[in-house]
């Protein structure tokens, strides 16, 4: 008996020669879907029907969808290992589906490039005629901003009041 596992997805495709409305009604009836659930099946985006099923279950679902006039996509799940009575040994990983036309987004492999690197070398540019400052006698000190001048305060209008002698003499040692 094979340990191969499969993911089942439906992309809203109708079999050649099948009536789309009849297909929709049959799938809605077989899976007892609400109008909202049936609408979700026929958006054109892949909808996961079942994850990580055995070959017999995948064949049974394929037969149900074919009888309804729909095309079910069966994708093998890779790298799961063996299963026991408690379920799969590892969590299922969804397979990349490159067959969709106009797929809006995809993920790049980890540590990979988003786009393939260009085979053409970058152009060689002659920048020898460019300079930061004119002339040859310059240093990095020439690039420093000048210090901000400190404004001089006009204190000519200020004057000191003469000290008034004390009239009372207290015995407080802190004031003497």
Secondary structure in CASP SS format (residue, H / E / C, confidence):
PFRMAT SS
TARGET T0000
AUTHOR 0000-0000-0000
METHOD secondary structure of the structure
MODEL  1
X C 1.00
X C 1.00
X C 1.00
X C 1.00
X E 1.00
X E 1.00
X E 1.00
X E 1.00
X E 1.00
X E 1.00
X E 1.00
X E 1.00
X E 1.00
X E 1.00
X C 1.00
X C 1.00
X C 1.00
X C 1.00
X C 1.00
X H 1.00
X H 1.00
X H 1.00
X H 1.00
X H 1.00
X H 1.00
X H 1.00
X H 1.00
X H 1.00
X H 1.00
X H 1.00
X C 1.00
X C 1.00
X C 1.00
X C 1.00
X H 1.00
X H 1.00
X H 1.00
X H 1.00
X H 1.00
X H 1.00
X H 1.00
X C 1.00
X C 1.00
X C 1.00
X C 1.00
X C 1.00
X E 1.00
X E 1.00
X E 1.00
X E 1.00
X E 1.00
X E 1.00
X E 1.00
X C 1.00
X H 1.00
X H 1.00
X H 1.00
X H 1.00
X H 1.00
X H 1.00
X H 1.00
X H 1.00
X H 1.00
X H 1.00
X H 1.00
X H 1.00
X H 1.00
X H 1.00
X C 1.00
X E 1.00
X E 1.00
X E 1.00
X E 1.00
X E 1.00
X E 1.00
X E 1.00
X E 1.00
X C 1.00
X C 1.00
X C 1.00
X C 1.00
X C 1.00
X E 1.00
X E 1.00
X C 1.00
X C 1.00
X E 1.00
X E 1.00
X C 1.00
X C 1.00
X C 1.00
X C 1.00
X C 1.00
X C 1.00
X C 1.00
X C 1.00
X C 1.00
X C 1.00
X C 1.00
X C 1.00
X C 1.00
X C 1.00
X C 1.00
X C 1.00
X C 1.00
X C 1.00
X C 1.00
X C 1.00
X C 1.00
X C 1.00
X C 1.00
X C 1.00
X C 1.00
X C 1.00
X C 1.00
X C 1.00
X C 1.00
X C 1.00
X C 1.00
X C 1.00
X C 1.00
X C 1.00
X C 1.00
X C 1.00
X C 1.00
X C 1.00
X C 1.00
X C 1.00
X C 1.00
X C 1.00
X C 1.00
X C 1.00
X C 1.00
X C 1.00
X C 1.00
X C 1.00
X C 1.00
X C 1.00
X C 1.00
X H 1.00
X H 1.00
X H 1.00
X H 1.00
X C 1.00
X C 1.00
X C 1.00
X C 1.00
X C 1.00
X C 1.00
X C 1.00
X C 1.00
X C 1.00
X C 1.00
X C 1.00
X C 1.00
X C 1.00
X C 1.00
X C 1.00
X C 1.00
X C 1.00
X C 1.00
X C 1.00
X C 1.00
X C 1.00
X C 1.00
X C 1.00
X C 1.00
X C 1.00
X C 1.00
X C 1.00
X C 1.00
X C 1.00
X C 1.00
X C 1.00
X C 1.00
X C 1.00
END
